[in-house]
Amino acid sequence: MNACHLLDLATIERSLRDVQENFGRLNARLDERRDPLVDAVRNNMLEGYALIDRCVSEGVDLFDLQQIDRLMEINTTVLCGTSPQRRQEYADHVAATETRFFHNEDGVRDLLEWYAMHRKDSVWKRAAGVFVRILSKPQLFIEGNHRSASLIASFLLMREGLPPFVLTVDNAVAFFNPASVVRRLPKKGIRALFQLPKIRKRYAELMIAESRTEFLLAWRNGAGAGRHNRGGRVQGCRS
């Protein structure tokens, strides 16, 4: 059986290429300079969007204990893509990340517990909260936390029939600057209690403002689009 597709990957790629071409100008406006968006990073992100597209269309719940390997797979994809050779080159790094992810007390268990406590929040608050939880100290993964977190947040949005969050020239500064603060903030403690809710709200507002329907095939036509129930939630759409 072939799963249908929800994302317009070609439009997402054009947006990422636009960011890539304008990155020098954007970098000058960031509170902290970032490495350029190179072709490999862009291509791996596209592979990541294709991965969450499959997860949503197949009805997978990334926050189900039986599916959490797929959260790890998102990080591996943004770092290595899907090339077996590239993954072999990164084998030691992936193994170290798996240890951090599965066995650290602030690893995936912490993320799942946070999500369970906020399951009744709006999807925007949950997506922003998961993004911030992954990025705050200690970060969930060794590398690629920004990219992985944005994909996981996008998965939550897409499950509710909403477009994913995609980096654009217009939102790049608003996306990266608060993240520079988040990654220095601990997940727990007084600072987290007072500062993280404000940043979560800021990211939720950004995701709402940047909810662009052109990234989602379901908004363009019915062909290949996921089915939605009355609550807007995407249902499995295999054919």
C-alpha positions in Angstrom: 0.0 0.0 0.0 1.3 3.5 -0.9 0.7 6.3 1.7 -0.5 9.6 0.3 1.5 12.8 0.8 0.5 15.9 2.7 3.5 18.1 2.1 4.5 20.1 -1.0 8.2 19.3 -0.8 9.0 21.3 -3.9 7.6 24.5 -2.3 9.4 23.7 1.0 12.7 23.3 -1.0 12.2 26.6 -2.7 11.8 28.3 0.7 14.9 26.7 2.1 16.9 27.7 -1.1 15.7 31.2 -0.7 17.0 31.3 2.9 20.2 29.7 1.7 20.7 32.4 -0.9 20.0 35.2 1.5 21.8 33.8 4.5 24.6 36.3 4.6 22.1 39.1 4.9 20.0 37.3 7.5 23.1 36.2 9.5 24.0 39.9 10.0 20.7 40.4 11.8 21.1 37.5 14.2 22.1 37.9 17.8 24.5 35.0 17.3 26.1 34.2 14.0 25.2 30.8 12.6 27.0 28.5 10.1 25.8 28.9 6.5 22.9 26.8 5.3 24.8 24.5 3.0 23.4 22.1 0.4 23.8 19.1 2.6 21.8 20.7 5.5 19.1 21.8 3.1 18.8 18.3 1.5 18.8 16.6 4.9 16.0 18.9 6.1 13.9 17.9 3.0 14.5 14.3 3.9 13.3 15.1 7.4 10.1 16.7 6.0 9.5 13.6 3.9 9.9 11.5 7.0 7.3 13.4 9.1 5.1 13.4 6.0 5.1 9.6 6.0 4.6 9.5 9.8 1.5 11.6 9.6 0.0 10.0 6.6 0.5 6.5 8.1 -1.1 7.6 11.4 2.1 7.2 13.5 2.2 8.9 16.9 5.8 9.9 17.6 4.9 10.4 21.3 3.8 6.8 21.7 6.4 4.8 23.6 6.4 2.2 20.8 7.3 4.8 18.2 10.0 6.9 20.0 12.7 5.3 17.8 11.3 7.5 15.1 12.1 10.7 17.1 15.7 9.5 17.1 15.4 8.8 13.4 14.4 12.4 12.7 17.7 13.6 14.3 19.7 11.1 12.4 18.1 12.2 9.2 18.8 15.9 9.6 22.4 15.1 10.4 23.1 12.3 7.8 20.2 12.1 5.4 19.3 8.7 4.2 22.6 7.7 2.6 23.9 4.4 4.0 27.5 5.5 3.5 26.9 8.8 5.3 25.2 7.0 8.2 28.2 4.7 8.4 30.5 7.7 8.7 28.3 9.0 11.5 27.9 5.7 13.3 29.8 6.6 16.4 28.1 9.9 16.7 24.6 8.3 16.3 25.5 5.7 18.9 26.5 8.5 21.4 23.3 10.4 20.6 21.2 7.3 21.2 22.8 6.9 24.6 22.0 10.5 25.5 18.5 10.3 24.0 17.4 7.0 25.7 19.4 6.9 29.0 19.8 10.5 30.2 17.2 11.6 32.8 16.7 14.7 30.7 16.4 12.7 27.5 13.3 11.4 25.7 11.6 10.4 29.0 11.6 14.1 30.1 10.1 15.1 26.7 7.4 12.5 26.9 6.5 13.4 30.5 6.3 17.1 29.5 4.1 16.3 26.5 1.8 14.1 28.6 1.3 17.0 31.1 0.4 19.4 28.3 -1.7 17.1 26.1 -4.8 19.2 26.6 -3.1 22.5 25.5 -3.8 23.9 22.0 -1.7 22.4 19.3 0.2 25.7 18.9 1.2 25.6 22.6 2.2 21.9 22.4 4.3 22.4 19.2 6.0 25.5 20.7 6.5 23.7 24.0 8.1 20.7 22.5 10.4 22.9 20.4 11.5 24.7 23.5 11.8 21.6 25.6 14.1 20.0 23.0 16.3 23.1 22.7 16.6 24.0 26.4 19.5 22.8 28.5 20.5 20.0 28.4 19.4 19.6 24.8 17.8 16.4 23.7 20.3 15.6 21.0 24.1 16.2 20.7 23.7 18.1 17.4 20.9 19.2 15.1 18.4 20.3 17.9 17.0 23.3 16.0 16.3 21.3 12.9 15.0 18.2 14.7 12.8 20.3 17.0 11.2 22.2 14.2 10.4 19.0 12.4 8.9 17.4 15.5 6.8 20.6 16.1 5.7 20.4 12.4 4.6 16.8 12.9 2.3 17.9 15.7 0.8 20.7 13.6 0.3 18.5 10.6 -1.5 15.9 12.7 -4.1 18.5 13.3 -4.4 19.3 9.6 -2.2 22.4 9.8 0.8 23.4 7.7 4.3 22.6 9.0 6.7 25.3 10.2 9.2 26.0 7.5 12.1 28.4 7.6 11.7 31.4 5.3 13.5 34.7 4.7 10.7 36.4 6.5 10.7 34.3 9.7 14.4 33.3 10.0 15.4 36.1 12.4 12.3 35.6 14.6 13.1 31.8 14.7 16.8 31.9 15.5 17.1 34.8 17.9 14.9 33.4 20.8 16.6 30.1 20.2 19.9 31.6 21.2 18.4 32.4 24.6 16.6 29.0 25.0 19.6 26.8 24.5 21.2 28.5 27.5 18.2 28.1 29.8 17.9 25.0 32.0 14.7 22.9 31.7 14.1 23.2 35.4 14.6 25.7 38.1 13.6 29.3 38.8 14.9 30.7 35.5 13.0 28.1 33.6 9.8 28.8 35.6 9.9 32.5 34.7 11.5 32.7 31.3 10.5 29.6 29.3 6.7 30.2 29.3 7.3 33.6 27.7 9.5 32.1 25.0 7.0 29.3 24.4 4.3 31.9 23.9 6.6 33.7 21.5 7.2 30.6 19.4 3.5 29.7 19.4 2.7 33.1 18.1 5.4 32.7 15.4 4.0 29.4 14.3 0.5 30.8 14.0 1.7 33.8 12.1 3.8 31.6 9.8 1.2 28.9 9.1 1.5 29.0 5.4 -0.9 26.8 3.5 1.3 26.6 0.3 3.5 24.1 2.1 0.6 21.6 2.5 -0.9 19.8 -0.5 -4.1 19.2 1.3 -4.9 22.9 1.1 -4.5 22.9 -2.7 -6.6 20.1 -3.9 -8.1 16.8 -2.7 -5.8 14.5 -4.7 -3.3 12.8 -2.5 -4.4 14.9 0.5 -4.9 13.4 3.9 -8.4 12.9 5.2 -9.5 14.9 8.2 -12.0 14.2 10.9 -14.4 16.8 12.2 -11.8 18.2 14.6 -9.3 18.8 11.8 -7.1 15.9 12.8 -5.3 14.1 10.0 -6.3 10.5 9.8 -4.3 7.7 8.2 -4.6 8.1 4.4 -3.1 5.0 2.9 -4.6 3.9 -0.4 
